[in-house]
Amino acid sequence: MLDSRGTIILSIFDWGSHTHGHSDMQLASLLAKSGPVLFVNSIGMRAPTRNLGKSLFRRISRKLRSVASAAFRPISDLDLVVFTPVFFPAYSGLLGQLNNKALHAQVSHFSRKLGFVRPVVLVTLPTFANLALSLERSILLYNRSDRHADFKFSNAKLVAAKEDLLFREANAVLYASRSLYDSETGRASGRSVFIGHGVDLERFSPRGPVAAELAAIPSPRVGFFGDLREHAIDFPLLAKVAHAMPNVQFVLGGSQLDDLSALRGLPNIHLLSACPHVEMPARWRGLDVAILPYQITPWTRAIEPIKLNEIAAIGLRAVGTRLPAFAHRGVVIADTVDEFVGAVSEALHPSQQVRPVSGELRSWETIVSQIEELIASLRSECETAV
């Protein structure tokens, strides 16, 4: 159990803008059952640039709305406070130092207000590294959710330096991706711990209603639910596969911040807006097959999407591109358009022995219990050392 010293989560997500299925939100909600939690929304990894196109203005507008929102408690019966600090996107040099001082003042204010005394600091976003190290704390955990320096739009050199700092200074590094964990053996100065991702097994049951917007679409239906981002999803591949399978309906749902014109003109592609995470099981139940058409990049090679567990819990078969995370989960791998078409056709055919996505499924409560046990062990080590 955590005590009243509390937990500060320096997140890569924004509570008001991202789906609450993300790991930071899941961990925050469950850790708050054991003690107070301060959830600090993302400050980003990049400065605004016109290369982002139309999405730049949507991003700026979204973040300004988030900053303008007062601190709030998103779940009435939990001791969980969420806020977006006032910041400017500078992470190094003099401006970076000034930014860190402003962040430190704001986070420390809320920390004192909540009665924290040397809290646990869990940081997911590398650009929070200097802030994390400046805060009075008992334990520092680095939630190694991705290989962020390989993210297409990040300042690779700067982010890599922040990652190295967290690897040196964190008491423990937590991994959700098995392939990333295996590839970084020995990199951390402290402990390296594989925790994986959890899933709400009761909610993501194969038994239950189908989302109305999917029930209205003819079968067979294949689909993907998640952020529809061109740096992650292979839109040209999707368009070619859909064009080659005119009798199959392709359902895509999620935030749409990038240009989807390659998909909009196809009659068998159905674009849905993002939905609250509590409604996601009903969407997955409405599919015959899940598709995972990720881009193959250094960044995506290190990810292990939470949706893998959700798809497995629902009992869906899945076809995806060649990512390490898919190889050990029973996802049928397709390298070309023709292979993707063939694999989807097989997965749709009831006589074929294409198995559902597999793997050990653990609840988020189990994941949090593992983290709490780790914190207790680290505190014991620190007290013994003193």
Long-range contacts (C-beta under 8 A, 24 or more apart in sequence): 1-34, 1-35, 1-372, 2-31, 2-34, 2-35, 2-120, 2-372, 2-375, 3-35, 4-35, 4-36, 4-115, 4-117, 5-35, 5-116, 5-117, 5-118, 5-119, 5-120, 5-138, 6-35, 6-36, 6-37, 6-38, 6-111, 6-114, 6-115, 6-116, 6-117, 6-119, 6-120, 7-31, 7-35, 7-36, 7-37, 7-38, 7-119, 7-120, 7-121, 7-122, 8-37, 8-38, 8-40, 8-107, 8-111, 8-116, 8-119, 8-120, 8-121, 8-122, 8-135, 8-137, 9-37, 9-38, 9-39, 9-40, 9-122, 9-123, 9-124, 10-40, 10-121, 10-122, 10-123, 10-124, 10-125, 10-128, 10-131, 10-132, 11-39, 11-40, 11-41, 11-42, 11-124, 11-125, 12-42, 12-124, 12-125, 12-145, 13-41, 13-42, 13-124, 14-41, 14-42, 14-62, 14-63, 14-66, 14-84, 15-39, 15-41, 15-74, 15-82, 16-41, 16-65, 16-66, 16-69, 16-82, 16-84, 17-62, 17-66, 19-274, 19-276, 19-277, 19-280, 20-276, 20-277, 21-277, 21-280, 21-306, 21-310, 22-306, 23-124, 23-143, 23-145, 23-176, 23-197, 23-306, 24-124, 24-143, 26-198, 26-364, 26-367, 27-122, 27-143, 27-364, 27-367, 27-368, 27-371, 28-80, 29-75, 29-78, 29-80, 30-364, 30-365, 30-368, 31-368, 31-371, 31-372, 32-75, 32-78, 32-79, 32-80, 33-78, 34-372, 35-79, 36-79, 36-80, 36-81, 36-114, 36-115, 36-116, 37-78, 37-79, 37-80, 37-81, 38-81, 38-83, 38-107, 38-110, 38-111, 38-114, 38-116, 38-119, 39-80, 39-81, 39-82, 39-83, 40-83, 40-84, 40-85, 40-107, 40-128, 41-66, 41-82, 41-83, 41-84, 41-85, 42-125, 43-85, 43-87, 43-89, 43-103, 43-125, 43-127, 43-128, 44-89, 44-127, 45-91, 45-125, 45-126, 45-127, 45-148, 45-151, 45-153, 45-154, 45-155, 45-159, 46-89, 46-153, 46-154, 46-155, 47-89, 47-90, 48-89, 49-153, 51-153, 52-153, 53-259, 54-259, 55-257, 55-258, 58-257, 59-257, 71-110, 79-114, 81-110, 81-114, 83-110, 91-127, 91-155, 91-158, 91-162, 92-158, 96-130, 100-130, 100-131, 100-134, 103-128, 103-131, 104-131, 104-134, 104-135, 107-131, 107-135, 108-135, 108-136, 111-135, 111-136, 120-375, 123-166, 123-170, 126-159, 126-162, 126-163, 126-166, 127-159, 127-162, 129-162, 129-163, 129-165, 129-166, 130-162, 130-165, 132-166, 133-165, 133-169, 138-379, 138-382, 139-171, 139-172, 139-375, 139-378, 139-379, 139-382, 140-166, 140-169, 140-170, 140-171, 141-170, 141-171, 141-172, 141-173, 141-174, 141-371, 141-374, 141-375, 142-166, 142-167, 142-170, 142-172, 142-173, 142-174, 142-188, 143-174, 143-176, 144-173, 144-174, 144-175, 144-176, 144-177, 144-180, 144-184, 145-176, 145-177, 146-177, 146-180, 146-299, 146-302, 146-303, 147-180, 147-298, 147-299, 147-301, 147-302, 148-299, 150-297, 150-298, 150-299, 150-302, 151-231, 151-299, 152-231, 152-297, 152-299, 153-231, 171-378, 171-382, 172-374, 172-378, 174-371, 176-304, 177-302, 177-303, 177-304, 177-325, 178-304, 178-325, 178-328, 179-301, 179-302, 179-304, 179-324, 179-325, 180-302, 180-304, 183-302, 191-374, 191-378, 193-370, 193-374, 195-367, 195-370, 195-371, 196-304, 196-360, 196-362, 196-367, 197-304, 197-306, 197-308, 197-309, 197-367, 198-309, 198-362, 198-363, 198-364, 198-365, 198-366, 198-367, 199-306, 199-309, 199-310, 199-312, 199-313, 199-361, 199-362, 199-363, 199-364, 200-363, 200-364, 201-313, 201-361, 201-363, 203-278, 203-281, 204-280, 204-281, 204-284, 204-309, 204-310, 204-313, 204-314, 205-281, 205-313, 205-314, 206-285, 206-313, 206-314, 206-315, 208-281, 208-282, 208-285, 209-282, 209-285, 210-282, 210-285, 210-286, 211-275, 211-279, 211-282, 211-283, 211-285, 211-286, 213-272, 214-251, 214-282, 214-283, 214-286, 214-287, 215-286, 217-249, 217-251, 217-270, 217-286, 218-249, 219-249, 219-288, 220-247, 220-248, 220-249, 220-288, 220-289, 220-348, 221-248, 221-249, 221-250, 221-251, 221-286, 221-287, 221-288, 222-248, 222-249, 222-250, 222-251, 222-287, 222-288, 222-289, 222-290, 222-291, 222-319, 222-344, 222-347, 222-348, 223-250, 223-251, 223-252, 223-253, 223-283, 223-286, 223-287, 223-290, 223-291, 224-251, 224-252, 224-253, 224-254, 224-290, 224-291, 224-292, 224-293, 225-252, 225-253, 225-254, 225-280, 225-283, 225-284, 225-307, 226-254, 226-305, 226-307, 227-254, 227-255, 227-257, 227-274, 228-252, 228-254, 228-255, 228-256, 228-257, 228-258, 228-260, 228-271, 229-255, 229-257, 229-258, 230-258, 230-259, 230-295, 231-295, 231-297, 231-299, 232-294, 232-295, 232-300, 233-293, 233-294, 233-295, 234-293, 234-294, 234-295, 234-321, 235-260, 235-262, 235-263, 236-262, 237-293, 237-321, 237-337, 237-340, 238-262, 238-263, 238-269, 238-291, 238-293, 239-263, 239-266, 239-269, 240-337, 241-293, 241-337, 241-340, 241-341, 241-344, 242-266, 242-268, 242-269, 244-337, 244-341, 245-341, 245-344, 245-345, 248-344, 248-348, 250-291, 251-283, 251-286, 251-287, 253-283, 280-310, 281-310, 281-314, 284-310, 284-311, 284-314, 284-316, 285-314, 287-316, 288-347, 288-348, 289-316, 289-317, 289-318, 289-319, 289-344, 289-347, 289-348, 290-316, 290-317, 290-318, 290-319, 290-357, 291-318, 291-319, 291-320, 291-340, 291-344, 292-318, 292-319, 292-320, 292-321, 292-323, 292-326, 292-331, 293-320, 293-321, 293-340, 294-320, 294-321, 294-323, 295-321, 296-321, 296-322, 296-323, 308-357, 308-359, 309-359, 309-361, 311-356, 311-357, 312-356, 312-357, 312-358, 312-359, 312-361, 313-361, 315-356, 316-356, 316-357, 317-347, 317-354, 317-355, 317-356, 317-357, 318-347, 318-356, 318-357, 319-343, 319-344, 319-347, 328-359, 329-357, 329-358, 329-359, 330-355, 330-356, 330-357, 330-358, 330-359, 331-357
